[in-house]
């Protein structure tokens, strides 16, 4: 007598294939994450007066200041430019991370990425 309900024959093989695909995707995501962490992202503010470099690990690597932006009477502007440049560099890194992970996951949301 045939069983009703459940999965038709062949499901265990399909499940194994699905698991293999998930494991492959996980390895690819780990490799991509490592590659992204090794990258550096540059951004500037104030027409290039402030340039920063951040790493994919969310670490500030360097800051370059143009002489004309260093005004002891207007330190607040310099601070704002540094913040703007750092935030833009993080946005660039986040965007690249999201794009790289979307390629691996086929656009499935919430998988991988740094969450900058």
URCOR-V333519 format. One record per helix or strand of 3 or more residues. SS is the DSSP state (H for helix, E for strand). FROM is the first residue (numbers start at 1). TO is the last residue. If there is no record, write none. Layout:
ss & from & to
SS & FROM & TO
SS & FROM & TO
This chain:
ss & from & to
H & 11 & 38
E & 40 & 45
E & 50 & 55
E & 60 & 65
H & 67 & 69
H & 75 & 105
